[in-house]
Each structure stands twice: as structure tokens, then as C-alpha cells.
Amino acid sequence: MSIMQKTGSVQFRDVVKKYGSVTALKPLNLEIQQGELVTLLGPSGCGKTTTLRLIAGLEAATEGTIYIGGKDVTHLTATYRNVSMVFQSYALFPHMSVVDNVSYGLRVNKVPAKEAKAKAEEGLAMVGLAGYGERLPSELSGGQQQRVAVARAVVLEPEVLLLDEPLSNLDAKLRRHVREEIREIQQKLGLTAVYVTHDQEEAMAVSDRIIVMNKAEIAQSGTPRELYNQPNSAFIADFIGDANVVDCEIAGFSEGSVSLNVGGASVVLPYSGPACQHGKLAIRPEGISVSQDGTNGIAAGIAYAAYLGNQIQYSLNTGMGKLFAIDHNLSATVIPTGAEAFIHLKEEGLAFLPEA
């Protein structure tokens, strides 16, 4: 393969971004390793797009230092940073052929026309669009246009590939397909990639690591599994997947665990943080077993029950409040709305959330 990627790491050191009196990004420290795909995830206005634009050089840092590939690029504009961005709008030139769109950046960088075209055709083959070079963007589907945008970015051999909500204009089924392709290309080329989305499922599907942002700062960073199973706050528990966050009583701490009383039941969970006096319990919907077996169970009333083909969903009235539960045992009998039932808590669906 003649397209050789020279990927680099990204570091932020106490980076702040202000617009007048408004702080869009509080002092931010992060490190993205070479060859890693990191997703910036969070609600609107949390600072994720600002962070991406600071990496790209489309915004200037108010304070702090930004490094790409170990080089201080804080005061370099986008033109002088070896990064490429894939936009949610694709940003293809409608009057240019597909191959001309992909080779455009190369030609701007004074790459000879013959070499630029050869690299563009190789980039199109890489994203599964060999033979599409002479078509116009209007003759492609939305998913194909997005792949053209990825090819155009990759052929520039950037140190860092930036993706800004790249799938937001695609329907749900196509989103799954294209995100798999993006991940495959990133891994095949060993690209350092920074991906921005507000879609939790998308982030979990493509990422080596997710940085969840809230209120202009990092709320938690970790692998998809770590964030789902070990949220550090009610915000993370609720934002990454569904969670029932309920009050609990702390019975005590021991080496690597915490004992809790919740809803009349006792649970012991892994916990390695500092001891505290107050906390809550996050209960994942699949961490609740619903049955009419009352042995060591917590009484519940079925407020709503629905069979959805691949799961059974319950809304439950309990002494802890209203809970949402999912049962993946499709051979189980659906307990009807209005019936009395019992719930049992599964350790693998629970997480302790300490409070200061």
C-alpha cells in the first residue's frame, strides 16, 4: 500500500478556550496515544467540538499548550498542522468527480496530477469504492459520499484524523455499516483518530477509549466497558446507557469492596475508591431480574410490560422508586401489567456512586 500513515499522538496541557467572558473549555489535560481511536462524547455545549477544533487549528487556545506528534502546534494554524477532518456534511464539491474530490487536497499540496490520481484511486479502493471515481457525488448514496470524505482525508496521510459527527446525516442501519467501515480503516492503517459524537452507542462501537465531557470539562475517561460498568457519577451512569440511580445506605467498606443496603436487600460490590458517608447505587436495566419468585426478592408492582422481540421491558413500582428493567430471557413468560412481582439485583449490573 503506497498510502503510508505517519500517525502521531495528541496532548493538551492546561488548555483553556474562552470567547470573551464565556469559558467554552476549562483547563483541559488529555493524551491520545499514537494509533488510538478516542471519542469525545457528551451533550450539546459540553466542549467536545471545541476540543476537536483546537486540535485541528480551527480555533486558537486562550491558554495552555497543544502537541501533535510531540511537536508544539499551539500557535500553528490549520494549514500548518498535519491533520485531516471528516465533516458531518461531507463537504464534497458537487461539480467535481469523486476521484477529483479525493485528490483535491493532494493537488493543493502540489502533488503531481498523475500521482494524486493514483493515490485517490487507491483511497477509493480502501473504502470499497473502486470503480466509482468518475461519478459525481450526486450519483452516490449518503453512505458512499461519507466514504468518499473519509478517503479524501486519509490520502493526505495525516498524523491525526478528526471526525466531526461523521454519521449524523445517515439513517440508523447505514450508520452501523459505515461506522464499522471507519473503524476497520482506522485499525488497518493504524491511524490516530479523534471522533466526536453525541451518540453513546456509536461511541461504544468504534472507540478504544471514550472521553465523556460535561460542562466544558472531562467528566470521565475510559474504555467503553469501564465507563459502562464503573461510572464515577450519576451523570456518567445515566449518560452511558440506561441506569436507575437510587438511594442506598452504606453498611461499610473493606479491601476492594463496599457493602450496601438497598430496598431491604444487602449487596457487596467491588469498590476501590476512598471511603465516604453518602452515595447512590446505579442499577442497569439488565441488572434486574424480574420474576414471581419471592425468595430473597424485593417486592415490585408491574406498571408496564412489553415484549419487543429481542427483549422484555418492564417498568416497576418499588420501595426504591420506579425502576426500568430489561429481560433478555425470551423464553420467560411476560408478567402482565398490574401483577405483583419480585426483583433480584445482579452484581454485574450494579455500580456504587460515591458522593462527597
C-alpha positions in Angstrom: 0.0 0.0 0.0 1.5 3.3 -1.1 -0.6 5.4 1.3 1.6 5.4 4.4 0.3 6.9 7.6 2.6 8.9 9.9 0.4 8.9 12.9 1.2 10.9 15.9 0.0 11.4 19.5 -2.1 14.4 20.8 -1.5 16.1 24.1 -3.3 19.0 25.8 -1.6 20.7 28.7 -3.9 23.0 30.7 -5.7 24.1 27.6 -8.4 26.7 28.1 -10.7 28.3 25.5 -12.7 31.4 26.2 -15.0 33.5 24.0 -15.0 36.8 25.8 -16.4 36.2 29.2 -17.7 32.7 28.3 -15.4 29.7 29.1 -16.0 27.1 26.4 -13.3 24.8 27.8 -12.0 24.7 31.3 -8.3 23.8 31.9 -8.1 20.5 29.9 -5.4 17.9 30.2 -5.6 14.9 27.9 -3.4 12.5 26.0 -4.3 10.5 22.9 -1.8 7.7 22.1 -0.5 7.1 18.6 -2.8 4.7 16.7 -5.6 5.1 19.2 -9.2 6.0 18.3 -10.6 8.2 21.0 -14.2 9.5 21.0 -15.2 12.8 22.6 -18.7 12.2 23.8 -21.2 14.5 25.6 -24.3 16.6 25.5 -24.6 19.7 23.4 -22.4 22.5 24.6 -20.1 20.3 26.7 -16.9 21.3 24.9 -16.3 18.3 22.6 -16.5 20.1 19.3 -14.4 23.0 20.7 -11.7 20.4 21.7 -11.8 18.9 18.2 -11.4 22.3 16.5 -8.5 23.2 18.8 -6.7 20.0 17.6 -7.5 21.0 14.0 -6.2 24.5 14.4 -9.6 26.0 13.5 -9.7 27.6 17.0 -6.8 29.1 19.0 -6.2 28.2 22.6 -6.7 31.0 25.1 -4.3 29.3 27.5 -2.2 26.2 27.6 -0.2 24.1 25.1 -1.2 21.6 22.3 1.2 19.0 21.0 0.8 16.8 17.9 3.3 14.1 17.4 5.4 15.6 20.2 5.6 19.0 18.4 4.2 22.2 19.9 1.5 23.3 17.5 -0.3 25.7 19.8 0.3 28.7 17.6 0.1 27.0 14.2 -3.0 27.5 12.1 -4.8 24.6 10.4 -2.8 24.9 7.3 0.4 24.1 9.1 -0.9 21.1 11.1 -0.8 17.7 9.6 -4.3 16.7 10.4 -7.4 15.9 8.2 -11.0 16.3 9.1 -14.1 14.5 8.1 -17.2 16.7 8.4 -20.8 15.6 9.0 -21.9 17.5 5.9 -19.3 15.5 3.8 -18.2 18.9 2.2 -17.8 17.4 -1.3 -17.5 19.6 -4.4 -20.7 18.7 -6.3 -19.3 19.7 -9.7 -16.1 17.5 -9.3 -15.9 13.8 -10.0 -15.4 11.5 -7.0 -11.7 10.9 -7.8 -11.2 14.7 -8.2 -12.8 15.3 -4.8 -10.5 12.7 -3.2 -7.3 14.0 -5.0 -8.2 17.7 -4.3 -6.1 18.1 -1.2 -3.1 16.4 -2.8 -3.2 18.7 -5.8 -3.5 21.7 -3.5 -0.3 20.4 -1.8 1.4 20.3 -5.3 1.4 16.5 -5.7 1.8 15.8 -9.4 -1.5 15.1 -11.1 -0.7 11.5 -12.1 0.5 10.6 -8.6 -2.5 12.4 -7.0 -5.0 10.5 -9.1 -3.3 7.1 -8.3 -3.4 7.8 -4.6 -7.0 8.9 -4.9 -8.0 5.7 -6.7 -6.1 3.7 -4.0 -8.0 5.6 -1.3 -11.3 4.8 -3.0 -10.4 1.1 -3.2 -9.6 1.3 0.5 -13.1 2.4 1.4 -14.8 0.0 -1.0 -15.5 2.4 -3.9 -13.1 1.2 -6.6 -14.6 2.0 -9.9 -16.7 4.9 -8.6 -14.1 7.6 -9.4 -15.8 9.1 -12.5 -19.2 9.5 -10.8 -20.4 12.8 -9.4 -21.2 13.0 -5.6 -24.9 13.3 -6.5 -24.8 9.9 -8.1 -23.8 8.3 -4.8 -25.8 7.3 -1.7 -25.2 9.2 1.6 -23.1 6.3 2.9 -21.0 6.3 -0.2 -20.5 10.1 0.0 -19.3 9.7 3.6 -16.8 7.1 2.5 -15.5 9.5 -0.2 -15.0 12.1 2.5 -13.0 9.5 4.6 -10.9 8.6 1.6 -10.2 12.3 0.9 -8.9 12.7 4.4 -6.9 9.5 4.6 -5.0 10.1 1.3 -3.4 13.2 2.8 -1.6 10.8 5.2 -2.4 12.9 8.3 -0.8 12.5 11.7 -4.3 12.7 13.2 -7.7 12.0 11.6 -10.5 14.1 13.0 -14.2 13.1 12.6 -16.9 15.5 13.5 -20.3 13.8 13.9 -19.5 11.9 10.7 -22.6 9.7 10.7 -25.3 12.2 11.8 -26.8 12.5 8.3 -27.3 8.7 7.8 -30.2 6.5 8.8 -29.7 4.1 11.7 -29.0 1.0 9.6 -26.5 2.8 7.4 -24.8 4.4 10.5 -24.0 0.9 11.8 -22.5 -0.2 8.5 -20.4 3.0 7.9 -19.1 3.1 11.5 -17.8 -0.4 11.1 -16.0 0.6 7.9 -14.5 3.7 9.5 -13.2 1.5 12.4 -11.8 -1.1 10.0 -9.9 1.6 8.0 -8.6 3.2 11.2 -7.3 -0.1 12.6 -5.9 -1.3 9.2 -3.9 1.9 8.8 -3.0 2.4 12.5 -4.5 5.9 12.4 -4.6 8.2 15.4 -8.2 9.3 15.3 -10.4 11.7 17.3 -14.1 11.1 16.8 -16.8 13.5 18.1 -20.4 12.3 18.6 -23.3 12.7 20.9 -24.5 9.1 20.2 -23.5 6.8 23.1 -23.9 3.5 21.1 -21.8 4.9 18.2 -19.1 5.9 20.7 -19.0 2.5 22.3 -18.9 0.7 19.0 -15.9 2.4 17.5 -13.7 3.6 20.4 -10.6 2.3 22.0 -11.3 4.9 24.7 -14.1 7.4 25.3 -13.7 10.8 26.9 -17.0 11.9 28.3 -17.3 15.7 28.6 -19.8 17.8 30.6 -19.9 21.5 31.3 -16.7 22.3 29.5 -14.5 19.6 31.2 -13.8 15.9 31.3 -16.3 14.0 33.4 -14.7 10.6 33.0 -12.3 8.8 30.6 -12.0 5.1 30.0 -12.8 2.1 27.7 -16.4 1.5 26.8 -16.6 -1.4 29.3 -15.0 0.7 32.1 -17.5 3.6 31.6 -20.5 1.3 31.4 -19.5 -0.9 34.4 -17.7 1.6 36.5 -19.3 5.0 36.1 -17.9 7.6 38.6 -21.0 9.7 38.9 -24.8 9.6 38.3 -24.2 11.7 35.2 -22.0 9.1 33.6 -24.2 6.2 34.7 -27.2 7.9 33.1 -25.4 9.2 30.0 -23.7 5.9 29.1 -26.6 3.6 28.5 -29.7 3.5 30.8 -29.4 3.4 34.6 -31.7 3.5 37.5 -30.0 5.7 40.2 -31.4 5.0 43.6 -30.6 5.9 47.2 -28.7 3.4 49.3 -27.3 3.0 52.8 -23.5 2.3 53.2 -23.0 -0.6 55.6 -19.2 -0.5 55.4 -16.0 -0.6 53.4 -13.4 -3.4 53.2 -10.4 -4.0 51.0 -11.7 -3.6 47.4 -15.4 -3.6 48.2 -18.3 -1.8 49.7 -21.4 -3.2 51.5 -24.7 -1.6 50.8 -28.3 -1.8 52.0 -30.8 -1.0 49.3 -34.5 -1.7 49.2 -34.3 -4.1 52.1 -31.6 -6.2 50.4 -27.8 -6.3 51.1 -25.3 -6.2 48.3 -21.5 -6.2 48.2 -19.8 -4.6 45.2 -16.3 -4.1 44.0 -15.0 -0.6 45.0 -11.5 0.7 45.3 -12.2 4.4 45.9 -12.0 6.3 49.1 -14.4 5.7 51.9 -17.4 8.2 52.1 -20.5 8.7 54.1 -23.0 9.0 51.3 -23.6 7.5 47.9 -26.1 6.2 45.4 -26.5 2.9 43.5 -26.7 2.7 39.7 -28.7 -0.2 38.6 -28.5 -1.1 34.9 -31.9 -2.3 33.4 -30.3 -5.7 32.6 -29.0 -5.9 36.2 -32.6 -6.5 37.5 -34.1 -10.0 37.4 -37.9 -9.9 37.4 -40.0 -12.9 38.5 -42.8 -14.0 40.7 -40.4 -15.9 42.9 -40.3 -14.1 46.2 -37.3 -15.9 47.7 -35.0 -13.1 48.9 -36.6 -10.8 46.5 -37.7 -7.1 46.7 -41.4 -6.6 46.2 -42.4 -4.8 43.0 -45.5 -4.0 41.0 -45.6 -4.3 37.2 -46.5 -0.8 36.0 -45.8 -1.7 32.3 -44.7 -4.8 30.4 -43.8 -5.0 26.8 -42.4 -7.9 24.6 -40.2 -6.4 21.9 -38.9 -9.5 20.1 -35.3 -9.4 21.3 -36.2 -8.4 24.9 -38.9 -7.9 27.5 -39.1 -4.5 29.1 -40.7 -3.7 32.5 -41.5 -0.5 34.3 -41.6 -1.4 38.0 -43.0 0.3 41.1 -40.8 -0.4 44.1 -40.0 1.0 47.5 -36.8 2.5 45.8 -39.0 4.3 43.3 -39.8 3.5 39.7 -37.3 1.2 38.0 -36.8 0.2 34.4 -35.7 -3.4 33.7 -34.8 -5.5 30.6 -35.1 -9.3 30.5 -33.2 -10.9 27.6 -34.6 -14.4 28.5 -37.1 -14.6 25.7 -38.4 -17.9 26.8 -39.6 -16.3 30.1 -43.3 -15.6 30.5 -44.2 -11.9 30.3 -45.6 -10.8 33.7 -48.6 -8.7 32.9 -49.2 -5.1 33.8 -50.8 -4.8 37.2 -49.3 -8.0 38.6 -47.3 -8.3 41.7 -43.7 -9.5 41.2 -40.2 -9.6 42.9 -36.9 -8.3 41.7 -33.4 -9.6 42.4 -30.3 -7.5 41.8 -27.4 -8.9 39.7 -23.9 -7.9 40.8 -22.7 -7.4 37.2 -25.3 -4.7 36.6 -24.6 -2.6 39.7 -22.2 0.3 40.4 -21.6 2.3 43.6 -21.6 6.1 43.1 -19.8 7.8 46.0 -20.9 11.3 46.9 -18.7 13.9 48.6 
